[in-house]
């Protein structure tokens, strides 16, 4: 349902107003997705319900193939670049925004119980950087991880920038929060996962690991790493590096480890 | 040699003025490094000559162990936060800057000829994004690549942000430019490298590759990839991904491939 908007103060596009300011506060029931690539994933591969779309008029032609995928009653707001920028509060170069519902968070036990017998899960502890969390979800989607678990300190994957950096990966890979790193390990063990904790001080070397049927990969933040009590009760694994330069980005680390776990043993 | 600066217009700190504006223009003979981590690499592991250092007074105590590593005649300018911000032109939170000399670029033949018999080299084609180039150098340093080759379209690794993202990796791994991707492949072949070109359409699968004694890994930009004539004359290799989500960041890709090449076969 197309609705042309000419007044930036139109009450129908309230949800698109002052995007950055609301990003900072956080949105409890909704999230904002931006850009054509992300909208395509949201429409085709995601579990989230789209409430509405706001498009620059100049983008309509290029997006024609996607719009019929929206439910007929979903509003497609269109506006000039100028009106769109005024609504959003900054120049929105991509000219493509959508508002979707977060849905109800799934308890971790329920999420893990519906995974297949052979499964790969990622657990994030204390990852406060949206670029890193977005990058990890991108890798999780690329290597077919079935779920991502987040502790309370890990930032919101449905933050606009994290979605963009993930190239829509956060919309594809199911995720849920757990109360703590310890609760994460307990839930994974209860669901018969071998829990691998990546750490520079890990006892085993990643390239020697043969994944079992259900494997979970835990990642901590670049400085502090995973907490000692998690390292004490899991299989710790390191990625050896060249002398004197012991430094990898955590998203890159997730890519290296997921690639190894996805393609070793099973040799797909 | 410590020199306290109290006047932002002091002619001795000319090289630190308007850092961002000069970043955009580019510096022909010098570069700017920022932050404690990068300064540490510059002092301890790099081949570059430091011309001077500019430090916020509040940082002096924390950096005390590093400063004796500077040549005695190298100026260590110190200033208050306020004066430092006025010199640089924006709030320089890290409070640590250095100016170093680029040195004379080494011809590719000379660089390759002095590498050991067993060597791993990275070649970058058309990579215009400083985050990606910085990220790739970080991985090259972490996995002990001996050199990085850049075509003319690849951006400057000595740009301030690329150095920072590389965590100093661009200061550690030798690099040089070649006139074109074709010249890169020719120089590598002449130096007995097997040239592996990463591409989503690659014939071989990365996890099956056993690296030979001298291996070069070529990477192109995320959209266009490597040019067809390069793919036609090299061994093309792909990283298989999960159905429907065929997308990896190029820096992550470099990390996955370098990890595989560094630890397979030799099983270090």
Interface residues (C-beta under 8 A of the other chain):
Chain A: X45 X135 X138 X139 X141 X142 X143 X144 X167 X169 X172 X205 X206 X207 X239 X240 X241 X242 X243 X244 X245 X246 X247 X248 X249 X251 X252 X253 X255 X256 X259 X260 X263 X264 X267 X268
Chain B: X45 X135 X138 X139 X141 X142 X143 X144 X167 X169 X172 X205 X206 X207 X239 X240 X241 X242 X243 X244 X245 X246 X247 X248 X249 X251 X252 X253 X255 X256 X259 X260 X263 X264 X267 X268
